Amino acid sequence: MLWRGQRQSGNVEDRRGMGGGGLAIGGGLGGIVILVLALLLGADPRQLLEQTRGGDPTSGTQSSRPVNPQEEELKQFSATVLASTEDVWADILRQQGMSYRKPTLVLFTGQVSSACGNAGAAVGPFYCPGDEKLYLDLSFFNELQRRFRAPGDFAQAYVIAHEVGHHVQNLLGTMEKVDSVRGRMSESQANELSVRLELQADYFAGVWAHYAQQKGLLEAGDIEEALGAASAVGDDSLQRETQGYVVPDSFTHGTSEQRSRWFRKGLETGDIRQGDTFSSRSP
């Protein structure tokens, strides 16, 4: 991705090296695996995160850890991708007669507090509708390359764009509608609704990529990197890796094929109106 020299968003809150003001979620490898499966790339964290009340999300003491040049570059990259999503979604929603309320990207280390509760880095990147913030531990990008075998900067851009996709869903009222009915469903039905929500966020990530491509920001191989990331974090792929078998009724994000297919559709159309993952009989 040709990101250097592009505008960087000012909506980045750097909490790296700060205590999260609460307990990290998960314990041992089993807890980490479960949380990664459940929340990786954007599940609603309110379902699993420990709820907190009265806490200050920015509480903690800044540590005097040394600056990591590679991590600082990732921060600049993330701020550039966020700025690009701001420009794209402001234009799209303006055409829909809406204004775009920009989300904040919170960078943290280890654990963090949000309006949705406390979370450890093991949950992966997530979006919290309660404070309209995206949460990201930059070490996840190394995990994306090493564990999930999805290298490349556009794979990383896909992660951010997916979380921004959840913010767009929040602005459109989609997340609220889903939450209002999910509690009255069986577990398998609620999981299927979660899959459709996640696939639409993948579609919205593809819509952003469509316009990023039009603006000449993409390089050869970028689309393949994003598709590789979407495929790598499919529920079926993750379950095969962690437990050796697949349980479709437990899917919360969609299969590798579904995630890459909806991202590609968004990329090819660039049309927010064609991203209705809820109406089709099978997503």
N, C-alpha and C positions, 0 to 999 in steps of 0.2 A: 504494500500500500504506500502510495506517495504522500506521506503525512507531514514530513518535515517542511517547515516554512508556512504551514497552514495555521489558521486561527486556533487558539486554544481556549477552551471554555473557562470562565472564571468561577463556575459553579462546582468547584472541587473543594471538598473539606478533607484536609489531611490529618488524620488521627493516628498515623503510624507511630508506634512507640508509646502509645497511651494505653492505660488500663481501660478495660471496657466497663468497669463499674459493676461487674457481676460475674457469675460463674460461666465458664465455657460449657457449651453443650456437647454431650457425647462423652464416652469414656472407653478408652481402648479401641482396638481396631474394629471390633464389631459395631460400636456406636458410630464410629466415623463412616463406615461403609453404609450403614442404614441412612445416615443423614445425607451423605452424598447422593445416594439413590433417590432420596425423597425431595431434596431441595436444589440439586445441581441445576444451574442455569434457570433459576427463576420460579420455583414453586412459591406459593403464598406461605411465608414463614410463620404466619400466625397459627398454623395448624400444629407446628411442632416446637417452635421456640418457647422457652420458658417466659411467661408473661411477667412483666415488671410494672410496678406502679410507683410514681413519685420519684423515680430516678432521673438523674441528669444525664442525657445521652452523651454529653461531651465530658463527663467527669473522668478523672484520671490524671496521672502525673506524667509529664513528658519525660521520656528517658533520653539519655545522652548517647544514643547509639550512633555509630559512624554512618556517614552518608554512603550509600551503595550506588555507584554511577549507573549500573545496569537498571536498578530499580527506579532511579530518577528518570531515566529515559522512558521506562514503562509508564511512569506518572505523566510525563509530557505526551506520550502517545495516547494514553487514555483520555487526557483532557482534549486532545485534538479530535479523537473519535467522537467524544461527547459533543463538542462544538459542531461537528458535521451533522450529528443527529438533531441538534437544536435547529439548525438551518433548514434541514429537510422537513421535519415535522411541523415547524412553524408555517412553512409554505403549504403543506398538505392540509393542515387544519384550517388555515385561512380560507382555503378554497371551499371548505365545508362550513364556513361561517363561524368558526370557532377560533379562539386565541390559544396559543400553546403556552402552558405554564411549565417552565423549565425545571427538570428535576435536579437534585444535587447528587454528585458522586462522592461517596465517603470512602476514603482509602484507610484501611486499618491493618493492624498487625495482631494476629493471634485470636483476639476476641473483641467484640464490639457491642455496644448497647444501641438499640433503636426503639422507635415507637412500637415495634412489634415484639420487643423482648430482647434478651441477650443471646448472642450467637457466637460460636467459635468458628474459626476459619474452616473447620471440617465441613460446614454446611455448604460451602461454595458461595459464589456470588448470589445475591438475592436483592429483590426489590421490596420495600416496605411501603404500602399505600398509606399507612397512618401518618408518615412524615414526608412522603413523596421523595424518598431518597434511595439511591442504588448503593449497595454495600459490596466492597471488593477488597480482598486481601491479595495484593499483587503476586504473592507466591503461588496463587492458583494458576497463573500463566505457565509457570514451570511444571506444575502438575498436569496441565493440559497437554504439554509436549511430552513429558516423560511417561506418565501413567496411561493417558488416553491416546497417546501417539497421534496427536493432532497439532503439529508444529505450524509456525507461520504467524505473522502479525495480523493477517486477516482472520485467522481463526480466533485470535484474541479480540479483534474488532467485533466479530459475530457475538461473542459473549456479552459485550457491552450493549450492542444493538438489541439483543434479545431482552435484556433487562429494561432498556428504554421502551421496548415494545410493551412490556407490562405497564409502564407508566402511561403510555398512550391508552391502553385498555382501561386504566383507572380514570383518565380524563373523559373517556367516552362513556363511562358508567358500566362497562362490561364486567369488571371485577365485582362491583357491588351486586349486580344481577346474579352472577354466579354464586356469590357467597349467600345470597338470600334463599337460594333453593338447595344448595348442596347439603345443608344441615338436615333437610327432610328426606334425603335419599339414603339408600343402602350404601354400604361401603364401595361396592363395585360400581354402582351408578355414579357416586361422587367421584370416584377415580376416573371414570370415563369423561366426566365434565372437566376435571382438572387437565386431562390429556388435551381436550379441545382448546382449553385456555392456553396451554403451553404451545400448541401447534400454531395458534394465531399469533403468539409472540414471535415464533420463528418466521411466520409469514411477514410480520411487520419488520423484522430484521432484514428480510429479503427486499422489502420495499425500500428501506433505507439504502441497501447496497445498490439497488437499481439506479438511484439518483447519484450516489457516490461514483458509480461507473460513468454516468453521463457527464459528471464534472471532471472526469479524467484522473480520478484518484486511485483507480485500481491498476495493478500490474498483472502481468502474465502469471497465472497460477493462484491468484488470490481467491477466485471463486471456488477452486478445488480445495483450498485450505478451509474455507467456511463450510463447504459441504462435508469435508472430512470431520470437522469438529461437530457438526450437527449429527452426523452418523455415529460418531464415537460415543456420544452421550445419550443415545437411544436407550430406552428401558430394557429392551431385549439384549442389547450388547452388554450393558452394565450387569444385568442379572446373570448372564452366561459367565462373565468374568468373575463375579464375586461368589456365586453359589452353584454355578455349573448347570443350571436349568432355568427355564423361563416360566413365569406365572402371569399370563396376560391380564387377569382381573386385578392384579396389583399395580399395573402400569399407571403412572401419574404424569408422564411427560410425552409419551408416544414412542413408537419404534424408531429405529435408525432410518428406515425407509420413509416413514411418515415425516420425521423432522427434516430430513434433507429435501423431501418432495415439496413441503410447504414453503421452506426457505427459497427453493428454486422458483416456485410459482410467484412468490412476491418479487423476486429478482427480475423475472421475465415480464411481469405485468406492470409493476410499479403503481398498482391501483388498489387503494385501501378497500374499495367496495367489493373486491373479489376475494377477500380474506375471511369470509364467513365460514369458520370451521365448525359452527354449531348446527347448521341446517342440514348438512349432508348426512345420509344414513350411516356411512362409514367414513371416518376422517382419514 
